[in-house]
Amino acid sequence: MNNFIIHNFIPGSEWVTIQVNDILNDPHYMDVKSIDLSAYEDGALIQDAFPYLNNEQRELMLTGLTDEMWGDMLGSDEEE
């Protein structure tokens, strides 16, 4: 997916806030290091560029799907 908007960019600052929209176009915000964002844009693997983001955040960046959306699509693992 790789679609994000940079918010709160301050020259010389180590961190930026990015907005990632899910497939329903709802915004989600994450703080990432600007150097890591540059590495990701240059082709670094997402898990290498952002080791401090959790799996759900990285999945949202890649696919636009939240953890809840995945659960809705795949159903519950619990038997009723």
N, CA, C and O atoms as CSV, one atom per row, in Angstrom:
chain,resi,resn,atom,element,x,y,z
A,1,MET,N,N,0.837,-1.175,0.000
A,1,MET,CA,C,0.000,0.000,0.000
A,1,MET,C,C,0.888,1.247,0.000
A,1,MET,O,O,0.794,2.070,-0.910
A,2,ASN,N,N,1.738,1.391,0.999
A,2,ASN,CA,C,2.744,2.454,1.045
A,2,ASN,C,C,2.185,3.857,0.913
A,2,ASN,O,O,2.925,4.765,0.535
A,3,ASN,N,N,0.923,4.074,1.205
A,3,ASN,CA,C,0.356,5.411,1.140
A,3,ASN,C,C,0.296,5.994,2.539
A,3,ASN,O,O,-0.376,5.458,3.421
A,4,PHE,N,N,0.993,7.082,2.730
A,4,PHE,CA,C,0.940,7.754,4.011
A,4,PHE,C,C,1.150,9.239,3.802
A,4,PHE,O,O,1.674,9.675,2.777
A,5,ILE,N,N,0.731,10.000,4.789
A,5,ILE,CA,C,0.893,11.441,4.787
A,5,ILE,C,C,1.766,11.793,5.983
A,5,ILE,O,O,1.541,11.305,7.091
A,6,ILE,N,N,2.747,12.628,5.759
A,6,ILE,CA,C,3.631,13.039,6.852
A,6,ILE,C,C,3.020,14.245,7.557
A,6,ILE,O,O,2.672,15.243,6.925
A,7,HIS,N,N,2.896,14.133,8.883
A,7,HIS,CA,C,2.416,15.226,9.727
A,7,HIS,C,C,3.534,15.606,10.691
A,7,HIS,O,O,4.430,14.807,10.961
A,8,ASN,N,N,3.476,16.798,11.192
A,8,ASN,CA,C,4.386,17.254,12.249
A,8,ASN,C,C,5.857,17.096,11.886
A,8,ASN,O,O,6.670,16.721,12.732
A,9,PHE,N,N,6.200,17.379,10.643
A,9,PHE,CA,C,7.605,17.330,10.255
A,9,PHE,C,C,8.296,18.589,10.749
A,9,PHE,O,O,7.910,19.703,10.395
A,10,ILE,N,N,9.311,18.402,11.561
A,10,ILE,CA,C,10.107,19.516,12.064
A,10,ILE,C,C,11.548,19.252,11.636
A,10,ILE,O,O,12.157,18.285,12.094
A,11,PRO,N,N,12.100,20.095,10.766
A,11,PRO,CA,C,13.482,19.878,10.322
A,11,PRO,C,C,14.417,19.691,11.514
A,11,PRO,O,O,14.376,20.454,12.479
A,12,GLY,N,N,15.252,18.669,11.429
A,12,GLY,CA,C,16.188,18.367,12.497
A,12,GLY,C,C,15.623,17.447,13.566
A,12,GLY,O,O,16.370,16.949,14.409
A,13,SER,N,N,14.315,17.212,13.545
A,13,SER,CA,C,13.703,16.322,14.524
A,13,SER,C,C,13.912,14.868,14.108
A,13,SER,O,O,13.918,14.545,12.920
A,14,GLU,N,N,14.080,14.016,15.080
A,14,GLU,CA,C,14.299,12.594,14.805
A,14,GLU,C,C,13.002,11.877,14.425
A,14,GLU,O,O,13.042,10.895,13.685
A,15,TRP,N,N,11.857,12.348,14.917
A,15,TRP,CA,C,10.581,11.661,14.739
A,15,TRP,C,C,9.612,12.484,13.909
A,15,TRP,O,O,9.635,13.714,13.939
A,16,VAL,N,N,8.759,11.788,13.167
A,16,VAL,CA,C,7.644,12.410,12.450
A,16,VAL,C,C,6.397,11.584,12.741
A,16,VAL,O,O,6.483,10.406,13.090
A,17,THR,N,N,5.256,12.209,12.593
A,17,THR,CA,C,3.985,11.500,12.699
A,17,THR,C,C,3.489,11.257,11.281
A,17,THR,O,O,3.440,12.175,10.463
A,18,ILE,N,N,3.123,10.014,11.000
A,18,ILE,CA,C,2.554,9.709,9.688
A,18,ILE,C,C,1.100,9.290,9.850
A,18,ILE,O,O,0.707,8.711,10.862
A,19,GLN,N,N,0.327,9.594,8.841
A,19,GLN,CA,C,-1.063,9.169,8.776
A,19,GLN,C,C,-1.156,8.078,7.723
A,19,GLN,O,O,-0.735,8.261,6.581
A,20,VAL,N,N,-1.711,6.944,8.120
A,20,VAL,CA,C,-1.949,5.836,7.205
A,20,VAL,C,C,-3.457,5.609,7.182
A,20,VAL,O,O,-4.069,5.409,8.232
A,21,ASN,N,N,-4.052,5.637,6.010
A,21,ASN,CA,C,-5.486,5.395,5.888
A,21,ASN,C,C,-5.723,3.921,5.597
A,21,ASN,O,O,-5.042,3.315,4.771
A,22,ASP,N,N,-6.708,3.358,6.299
A,22,ASP,CA,C,-7.054,1.967,6.024
A,22,ASP,C,C,-7.910,1.908,4.758
A,22,ASP,O,O,-8.160,2.933,4.123
A,23,ILE,N,N,-8.357,0.705,4.398
A,23,ILE,CA,C,-9.095,0.545,3.139
A,23,ILE,C,C,-10.452,1.244,3.158
A,23,ILE,O,O,-11.054,1.462,2.106
A,24,LEU,N,N,-10.936,1.596,4.348
A,24,LEU,CA,C,-12.186,2.356,4.448
A,24,LEU,C,C,-11.905,3.853,4.507
A,24,LEU,O,O,-12.812,4.662,4.704
A,25,ASN,N,N,-10.642,4.207,4.333
A,25,ASN,CA,C,-10.160,5.587,4.336
A,25,ASN,C,C,-10.215,6.237,5.716
A,25,ASN,O,O,-10.247,7.462,5.827
A,26,ASP,N,N,-10.227,5.416,6.769
A,26,ASP,CA,C,-10.141,5.938,8.130
A,26,ASP,C,C,-8.676,6.173,8.460
A,26,ASP,O,O,-7.840,5.315,8.176
A,27,PRO,N,N,-8.345,7.320,9.057
A,27,PRO,CA,C,-6.947,7.631,9.339
A,27,PRO,C,C,-6.441,6.955,10.611
A,27,PRO,O,O,-7.177,6.795,11.585
A,28,HIS,N,N,-5.184,6.570,10.579
A,28,HIS,CA,C,-4.469,6.020,11.733
A,28,HIS,C,C,-3.136,6.747,11.789
A,28,HIS,O,O,-2.522,7.009,10.754
A,29,TYR,N,N,-2.692,7.072,12.990
A,29,TYR,CA,C,-1.475,7.863,13.147
A,29,TYR,C,C,-0.403,7.061,13.868
A,29,TYR,O,O,-0.686,6.333,14.819
A,30,MET,N,N,0.833,7.206,13.399
A,30,MET,CA,C,1.976,6.512,13.990
A,30,MET,C,C,3.160,7.453,14.023
A,30,MET,O,O,3.350,8.259,13.112
A,31,ASP,N,N,3.954,7.351,15.071
A,31,ASP,CA,C,5.205,8.091,15.146
A,31,ASP,C,C,6.336,7.174,14.711
A,31,ASP,O,O,6.495,6.068,15.227
A,32,VAL,N,N,7.117,7.655,13.751
A,32,VAL,CA,C,8.250,6.882,13.241
A,32,VAL,C,C,9.460,7.800,13.143
A,32,VAL,O,O,9.324,9.021,13.080
A,33,LYS,N,N,10.624,7.207,13.132
A,33,LYS,CA,C,11.844,7.987,12.955
A,33,LYS,C,C,11.963,8.364,11.484
A,33,LYS,O,O,11.739,7.538,10.599
A,34,SER,N,N,12.319,9.621,11.235
A,34,SER,CA,C,12.398,10.082,9.847
A,34,SER,C,C,13.450,9.319,9.052
A,34,SER,O,O,13.258,9.079,7.860
A,35,ILE,N,N,14.553,8.934,9.678
A,35,ILE,CA,C,15.582,8.167,8.962
A,35,ILE,C,C,15.054,6.788,8.569
A,35,ILE,O,O,15.401,6.263,7.510
A,36,ASP,N,N,14.212,6.204,9.430
A,36,ASP,CA,C,13.617,4.898,9.119
A,36,ASP,C,C,12.600,5.007,7.995
A,36,ASP,O,O,12.494,4.115,7.154
A,37,LEU,N,N,11.850,6.107,7.984
A,37,LEU,CA,C,10.889,6.335,6.912
A,37,LEU,C,C,11.611,6.465,5.572
A,37,LEU,O,O,11.152,5.942,4.557
A,38,SER,N,N,12.732,7.158,5.581
A,38,SER,CA,C,13.533,7.286,4.353
A,38,SER,C,C,14.051,5.930,3.893
A,38,SER,O,O,14.025,5.622,2.702
A,39,ALA,N,N,14.522,5.118,4.842
A,39,ALA,CA,C,15.019,3.780,4.498
A,39,ALA,C,C,13.904,2.931,3.900
A,39,ALA,O,O,14.123,2.213,2.923
A,40,TYR,N,N,12.715,3.010,4.480
A,40,TYR,CA,C,11.572,2.259,3.971
A,40,TYR,C,C,11.210,2.709,2.561
A,40,TYR,O,O,10.955,1.882,1.686
A,41,GLU,N,N,11.188,4.011,2.346
A,41,GLU,CA,C,10.881,4.536,1.017
A,41,GLU,C,C,11.941,4.131,-0.005
A,41,GLU,O,O,11.656,4.033,-1.199
A,42,ASP,N,N,13.167,3.896,0.469
A,42,ASP,CA,C,14.250,3.471,-0.423
A,42,ASP,C,C,14.298,1.962,-0.622
A,42,ASP,O,O,15.191,1.456,-1.302
A,43,GLY,N,N,13.333,1.225,-0.028
A,43,GLY,CA,C,13.234,-0.199,-0.288
A,43,GLY,C,C,13.550,-1.134,0.859
A,43,GLY,O,O,13.523,-2.352,0.681
A,44,ALA,N,N,13.851,-0.592,2.045
A,44,ALA,CA,C,14.095,-1.464,3.198
A,44,ALA,C,C,12.826,-2.242,3.532
A,44,ALA,O,O,11.716,-1.740,3.359
A,45,LEU,N,N,12.999,-3.458,4.008
A,45,LEU,CA,C,11.852,-4.247,4.458
A,45,LEU,C,C,11.208,-3.547,5.645
A,45,LEU,O,O,11.897,-2.963,6.481
A,46,ILE,N,N,9.892,-3.610,5.712
A,46,ILE,CA,C,9.167,-2.872,6.739
A,46,ILE,C,C,9.577,-3.295,8.152
A,46,ILE,O,O,9.660,-2.456,9.049
A,47,GLN,N,N,9.833,-4.586,8.352
A,47,GLN,CA,C,10.220,-5.057,9.684
A,47,GLN,C,C,11.629,-4.593,10.056
A,47,GLN,O,O,11.950,-4.472,11.238
A,48,ASP,N,N,12.462,-4.337,9.062
A,48,ASP,CA,C,13.801,-3.811,9.327
A,48,ASP,C,C,13.763,-2.303,9.551
A,48,ASP,O,O,14.476,-1.775,10.405
A,49,ALA,N,N,12.927,-1.616,8.779
A,49,ALA,CA,C,12.838,-0.161,8.884
A,49,ALA,C,C,12.159,0.279,10.175
A,49,ALA,O,O,12.548,1.283,10.772
A,50,PHE,N,N,11.148,-0.468,10.606
A,50,PHE,CA,C,10.350,-0.074,11.771
A,50,PHE,C,C,10.235,-1.207,12.795
A,50,PHE,O,O,9.133,-1.699,13.034
A,51,PRO,N,N,11.334,-1.627,13.398
A,51,PRO,CA,C,11.240,-2.735,14.359
A,51,PRO,C,C,10.432,-2.385,15.602
A,51,PRO,O,O,9.986,-3.284,16.315
A,52,TYR,N,N,10.237,-1.112,15.873
A,52,TYR,CA,C,9.496,-0.654,17.056
A,52,TYR,C,C,7.993,-0.594,16.824
A,52,TYR,O,O,7.234,-0.432,17.780
A,53,LEU,N,N,7.536,-0.722,15.560
A,53,LEU,CA,C,6.105,-0.813,15.308
A,53,LEU,C,C,5.665,-2.255,15.516
A,53,LEU,O,O,6.424,-3.187,15.251
A,54,ASN,N,N,4.436,-2.435,15.990
A,54,ASN,CA,C,3.966,-3.813,16.186
A,54,ASN,C,C,3.476,-4.389,14.858
A,54,ASN,O,O,3.351,-3.673,13.864
A,55,ASN,N,N,3.205,-5.673,14.859
A,55,ASN,CA,C,2.793,-6.361,13.629
A,55,ASN,C,C,1.542,-5.738,13.012
A,55,ASN,O,O,1.443,-5.621,11.791
A,56,GLU,N,N,0.590,-5.338,13.854
A,56,GLU,CA,C,-0.653,-4.759,13.351
A,56,GLU,C,C,-0.397,-3.423,12.648
A,56,GLU,O,O,-1.006,-3.136,11.618
A,57,GLN,N,N,0.501,-2.610,13.204
A,57,GLN,CA,C,0.813,-1.328,12.575
A,57,GLN,C,C,1.509,-1.528,11.230
A,57,GLN,O,O,1.210,-0.836,10.256
A,58,ARG,N,N,2.434,-2.474,11.190
A,58,ARG,CA,C,3.132,-2.728,9.927
A,58,ARG,C,C,2.175,-3.308,8.882
A,58,ARG,O,O,2.263,-2.960,7.705
A,59,GLU,N,N,1.275,-4.179,9.297
A,59,GLU,CA,C,0.284,-4.749,8.376
A,59,GLU,C,C,-0.617,-3.649,7.819
A,59,GLU,O,O,-0.937,-3.651,6.630
A,60,LEU,N,N,-1.022,-2.720,8.662
A,60,LEU,CA,C,-1.843,-1.604,8.208
A,60,LEU,C,C,-1.106,-0.805,7.136
A,60,LEU,O,O,-1.705,-0.413,6.134
A,61,MET,N,N,0.180,-0.564,7.338
A,61,MET,CA,C,0.961,0.162,6.340
A,61,MET,C,C,1.056,-0.605,5.023
A,61,MET,O,O,1.016,-0.007,3.947
A,62,LEU,N,N,1.182,-1.922,5.110
A,62,LEU,CA,C,1.349,-2.737,3.900
A,62,LEU,C,C,0.056,-2.972,3.135
A,62,LEU,O,O,0.034,-2.890,1.907
A,63,THR,N,N,-1.024,-3.264,3.860
A,63,THR,CA,C,-2.248,-3.715,3.199
A,63,THR,C,C,-3.439,-2.778,3.343
A,63,THR,O,O,-4.396,-2.865,2.574
A,64,GLY,N,N,-3.383,-1.873,4.334
A,64,GLY,CA,C,-4.534,-1.027,4.607
A,64,GLY,C,C,-5.586,-1.719,5.452
A,64,GLY,O,O,-6.692,-1.204,5.614
A,65,LEU,N,N,-5.249,-2.886,5.993
A,65,LEU,CA,C,-6.188,-3.647,6.820
A,65,LEU,C,C,-5.776,-3.564,8.286
A,65,LEU,O,O,-4.608,-3.744,8.628
A,66,THR,N,N,-6.750,-3.289,9.141
A,66,THR,CA,C,-6.499,-3.286,10.575
A,66,THR,C,C,-6.631,-4.710,11.101
A,66,THR,O,O,-7.119,-5.597,10.400
A,67,ASP,N,N,-6.199,-4.919,12.326
A,67,ASP,CA,C,-6.318,-6.231,12.958
A,67,ASP,C,C,-7.788,-6.645,13.055
A,67,ASP,O,O,-8.125,-7.811,12.854
A,68,GLU,N,N,-8.654,-5.683,13.363
A,68,GLU,CA,C,-10.088,-5.967,13.451
A,68,GLU,C,C,-10.656,-6.387,12.096
A,68,GLU,O,O,-11.495,-7.285,12.019
A,69,MET,N,N,-10.196,-5.734,11.031
A,69,MET,CA,C,-10.672,-6.100,9.691
A,69,MET,C,C,-10.261,-7.521,9.337
A,69,MET,O,O,-11.050,-8.279,8.773
A,70,TRP,N,N,-9.023,-7.883,9.671
A,70,TRP,CA,C,-8.576,-9.255,9.424
A,70,TRP,C,C,-9.464,-10.239,10.183
A,70,TRP,O,O,-9.862,-11.270,9.640
A,71,GLY,N,N,-9.772,-9.917,11.443
A,71,GLY,CA,C,-10.637,-10.787,12.240
A,71,GLY,C,C,-12.017,-10.928,11.636
A,71,GLY,O,O,-12.586,-12.020,11.630
A,72,ASP,N,N,-12.562,-9.829,11.125
A,72,ASP,CA,C,-13.883,-9.878,10.494
A,72,ASP,C,C,-13.854,-10.739,9.234
A,72,ASP,O,O,-14.804,-11.475,8.965
A,73,MET,N,N,-12.775,-10.654,8.464
A,73,MET,CA,C,-12.678,-11.434,7.223
A,73,MET,C,C,-12.469,-12.922,7.488
A,73,MET,O,O,-13.037,-13.771,6.800
A,74,LEU,N,N,-11.652,-13.226,8.490
A,74,LEU,CA,C,-11.284,-14.620,8.737
A,74,LEU,C,C,-12.191,-15.294,9.756
A,74,LEU,O,O,-12.170,-16.519,9.881
A,75,GLY,N,N,-12.972,-14.532,10.474
A,75,GLY,CA,C,-13.840,-15.102,11.498
A,75,GLY,C,C,-13.072,-15.353,12.776
A,75,GLY,O,O,-11.863,-15.134,12.846
A,76,SER,N,N,-13.764,-15.800,13.749
A,76,SER,CA,C,-13.175,-16.034,15.068
A,76,SER,C,C,-12.554,-17.416,15.127
A,76,SER,O,O,-13.078,-18.369,14.550
A,77,ASP,N,N,-11.430,-17.522,15.830
A,77,ASP,CA,C,-10.780,-18.812,16.043
A,77,ASP,C,C,-11.443,-19.599,17.165
A,77,ASP,O,O,-11.216,-20.799,17.314
A,78,GLU,N,N,-12.270,-18.906,17.957
A,78,GLU,CA,C,-12.918,-19.554,19.094
A,78,GLU,C,C,-14.178,-20.269,18.635
A,78,GLU,O,O,-14.950,-19.760,17.822
A,79,GLU,N,N,-14.362,-21.460,19.180
A,79,GLU,CA,C,-15.592,-22.188,18.865
A,79,GLU,C,C,-16.672,-21.752,19.832
A,79,GLU,O,O,-16.411,-21.502,21.009
A,80,GLU,N,N,-17.877,-21.665,19.323
A,80,GLU,CA,C,-18.985,-21.228,20.170
A,80,GLU,C,C,-19.644,-22.415,20.824
A,80,GLU,O,O,-20.603,-22.251,21.579
